Amino acid sequence: MSYTTYLFDFDYTLADSSRGIVTCFRNVLNQHGYTDVTDEDIKRTIGKTLEESFSILTGVTDEDQLAGFKSEYRKEADTHMTINTVLFLETKSVLLALKDAGAFIGIISTKYRYRIKEMLDQHFPGSFFNIIIGGEDVQTAKPSPEGLLLAIKQLHVTKAETLYIGDSTVDAATAKAAGVDFAGVTHGVTSAEELGKYPHWKIMNSLEELLETDEQPTHPVVNPPSVPVIVSRRTPCRKKMINIWQILILAVLLWLSFEEGEDSNVFLWAFILVLLYILTKRRILPNRILNSPWWLPCKIRLRALHIKMVQGKKTPPMSEESNICLNCETAYTGSYCNRCGQSRNTPRYRFSNAFRNILGGFTNIDNGFGRTLLDLLYRPGYMIRDFIAGKRILYFRPFQTLFVLAALYIMAVQLVDPEALKEKKEKSQEVQRQEILAAREQLQKRIEGTEDSHTKDVLNQAIKGLNKKLENLGTEDSTEIRKKNLIVTRELLQKQIKKAKEPAQKEVLTQTIKDLNLDLEKLETKSSFKKDNITIKINGDEDDELIDELLKDGSSAFDKLEKVIHNTPFLEKVWNLLKSWGHGNKAFRIIATLPLFALATLMAFRRKKNKLRYNLTEHVFIQAYIACQILLLSIIVLPFNGSAQVGDLYELPILFIFALFCLDYKQLYGYTWWRSFWTTVLMFFYSLILLIIFAIIVVALIVAAVYIIKVLPIN
């Protein structure tokens, strides 16, 4: 006899959801005052229905009250269940091996089917499982055989070729009632001795023992003893081919790898990694490579790392020892005094804790700062999700972390590239003239020293360009000198008007001043025209008058604004302070961009399918942590670059920043790499649109301010 159908329980068989289950039960029980229930008591009820579990834990038998507990539990599970559920290390490899052998794979559980699919869709394609039966699909829950018999009927298989795998005595009783073979696995809280009391084929420590075909049964079974040889009733699963989008991405990466040159191999490595990922996910690589003895241990270690990344640092169990508080001398049990709040871990001062105390006094940095930096490097999305969900004791606050990292960045720049912090001032015209003359002399010497006609032509063209720059500088100088002379002449004429006694003489002087004012306006219009590099083609007298009026109004308004700032000492000091403070202050510029990215992320992740939906304020905190992550990596790579880009928002390349956003969103929302990639693209697209809208609003406000200032009388 051989097994062709493998039906699994879910909790404690394929996945460890104990953390989510305990959290949901704990929240519901605490709301109703049941605080004496231990985590072990809750874990012992896993596998039973919610009504049975709450009845066992609380002693309540009223159906309406149990239904209320169940409703509250479902609300808690929507928040905490999926993110706190992880597959066991061997689950994925065992299921893939069974599927490749052509076996039917199914799940029979008391958990809701949609919640099981929500978890499994992160690891398996949608059609991987042949059947999933949840608590809502049956009238009576396990140990009733209704779910098992329904699966056998819908799969059109016999009981003799079906094996049911579970972790509890409830699962063993279900298999016995259905008349199918049972295999127990000791992932949960049920021991092998307890499972051995029921008919079974094998009691396993790991699901990998399902793949062993040389072990004989050692316990009584429902059906005659047999060795579970997997015989394919169907042809092996057809391997999925690469779709058009994956081909397009590979083609783009390959083209970019040829275009980037010999100095960098970023796109080449990206092409290789993406190709390997696609071949693995689409199961195109040969099985002997995927199941090779060197690759399986690597997969197990990677899976263990992934579980550690998801779970993070676990909260230590509460101490049951009796302590006496050193501060208020109160006797208490636990880790903290229930009267004054002092920790029971209050050692004598030594160098290590004294240094930490001194550092905390200067920087206000506590123990959570190091944990926050470490988690930002390898599990940023999971850490942000934990912080938003309420686990905030372990981590440093996002904006405080941002300011501390910005200060550390400035210190690192002072050590690596101190010249980058100096504000660059515009060169005077005299300095520019001297530089142009020196460059022209060098080019002339090169012309004299070369005999190649082509080189001489190129150098002569460069000299002509330098001569044009000199002419422009001379024109600007002459314009400024002429403006100053006109202003001095106008002031002298105004003094003569006051002294003149004859009306005819006053009229002549007044007309002369008007002519001088017209000349000054033309010079100012001409200079502003050159500064803005504007070229306007004038057609007709009406256009000429309109453009002159526009330039005149704009220049006069900006002149008035400049006069307001420079004539008011306070405004001038504030303006200079903002300019000097903004130079090199990354924290200020990063904070200015947070609302933009937060709103774009809210728009990109607004789909109802997302179980984790955050509001705008939470998105601002999320973006603050992502900014901390990028700034931390900027500090790390700064010594290797040798120079600092203080004027830029970040030190990292834009493609690397995009990859960090993909990683953060993948961990934060539990997305696949593919979905995270396209959602990140959508987020940056929304950011660009919002930036354009913001620029339009700013321009409109500036135009309105110019119009208002134009009509204000400025002395």
C-alpha positions, 0 to 999 in steps of 0.5 A: 500500500502507498500514500498518494495524498498527504493532508496536514494540520496547520498550527504546530504542524506546518507553521508555528503560530503560537506567538500570534495565538497567545497574543490574541488570547492574552489581549482578549482575556486581559480585557475581561480580567482573566490575567492568571492564565499562563502562556502554556495554558493557552498553547495547550488549547491550540487545535481546539475550536475557539469556543472550546479554548475559551471555555477551558481557559475561563470556565465560561459555558454560556454560548453568548459570552463565548461567541463574544470572546470569539468575535473579539479574538477574530478582531485581534487576529486580523492584526496579530496573527499573520505577522506572528506566524512562521513556517517551520524550517523543513516545511517548505522543502518537504512540501515541495518534495511531496509535490514534485513526486506527484502527491496530493497536498491538503490542509485540514484545520480549525483555523479560518481558511482565508487566514491560512491562505493569507499566510501560505500565499507568501511562500507558495503559488496560489494553486500549490495546495490541492485543497484547504478546509478551514473551520468555516467549511464544516459543521462540526470541528475536529475530532469530528472526521467531517473535514477529512472525509470532505477532503477525501471526497473532493480529491477522489481518493481512497482512505487507504492511500491517505495519510493525515499528519498532525501534532495533537491528540485531537488530530490523532482522534480525527484520523482514527474517526475517519479511518485513515492512517495518522502520523504525529509530529512533536512540534507542539506541546503534545509529547510523543508518549501522548500521541503514541496512545492512538493508532499511528503509522509514525511519530516524528520529530520533524516533517523530513521523516515523511520522506524516509521510505525505509522505516517500518511502523512500530505501533499499531495502525488502522490499516495493515502495516506498510512502508509509505512509498510515494507513488505518483497517481499523476504526472509530475507537476509541470514546471512554470515558465518565465513570464514576459515581465521577468524576461523584460526585467532580465533584458533591461538588467543585461542591457544596463550591465553592458552599458555601465562599463568596466568600472562597475559591475552592479547591474551584472550582479543584479542580473545574476541574482535575479536570474538565479531567483527566477530559476529557483522560484519557477523550479527550472533548475534540476532537482539534484541542484535544489536538493544537493547536500550542500544547498539544503543546509544553506536553505535551513540556515537561511530559513532560521535567519528569516524566522529570527528576523521576523520574531526579533528580540523576544521579551525575557520571561518575567522573573518569579523571584522575590526581590527587595527594592534597593530604592524604597525597600519594598518586597516584590516579585518580577523585574521591576518594583511595583512601587517606584519602578526601579529595575531589580538589575541595579548593579554597582558602578563599574567601567562599562555601566559608568561609561554608558551612564555618562554617554547617556547624560550627554546624548540622552541615548539609552539601551534601545539605540544600539538595538535600533541601529542593529535592527535597521541594518538587517530587519528594518521592515519587521522592526518598524512593524513592531514599533508601530504595533506597540512594541516601543520599549526596545527601540529608540524613537524615530525622530530622536534617532534621526537627529542623533544620526545626523549629528554623527554624520556631521562628526564623520564628515569633519573627520573624513572631508572637512572641506565639504562643510564649508559653504561655497561663496560665489567668486567675484568678477575680478577673480573670475577674470583672473582665472579666465586670463590664466586659462587663456595663457595656458591654452596659448602656450599649448598652441605654440607647443603643438604642431597638429592642426586639428589640436590647434583648431580645438584650442582656438575655439576654446580661446574664443569661448574664454574671450566671450566670457571676458566680454560678458564680464566687461559688459556687466562691469560697464553696466554697473559703473554706468548705473552708479554714475546715473544714480550719483548724477540723479542725486546731484540734480535733486540737490540742485532742484532744492536750490533752484529758484526759477520755475523754468530751471526746476522744470529742466532739472525735473525733466533731466531726472525723469530721463535718468530714471528711464535710463536706470530702468532700462539698465536694470531690465537689461541686467535682470534679463541677462541674469535669468538667461531669458531670450524673448522674441518681440513681435509688434508694439503691443508685445513690447509694451507688455513684456516691458511692463512685466519685467519692470513690475517683476524687477521692482517687486523683487527689489522691494523684497530685497530692500525689506530684508536688508533694511530690517536687521532682524530679517537679514540675520534670520535669513543669513542664519537659515542659509548657514544652518541649512548648509550641510544640515541633513536632518532638516532636509530629510524631515522636509521630505518625510511628508512627501514620501509618507503621502506617496506611500499611503497612496501606493499601499491604500488597497483594501487587500492589505491587512496592515493599513496605516494612517498618514501619521504612522506613515510619517514615522515609518518614513522617519525610520527608513530615513534613519536606515539610509543615513546610517548606511551613509555614515558606514560608507563615508570612510570608504568614499573618502569624500562627502556629498553634503549638498545631496540628500543621501550619500548612497546611489539612487538604485541602492536607495530604491532597493532599500525601499523594496526591502523595507516594504517587503518586510513591513507588509509581508509582500513578495519581492515582485509585488514589493518592487512594483509597489515601490515603483508606484510610490516613487511615481506618486512622489514625483506627481506630488513634487510637481504639484508642490512646485506649482503651489510654491510658484503660485505663492511666489507670484502672489507674494510678488504681486502683493509686494509690488503694491506696497510702498517701500521707502 
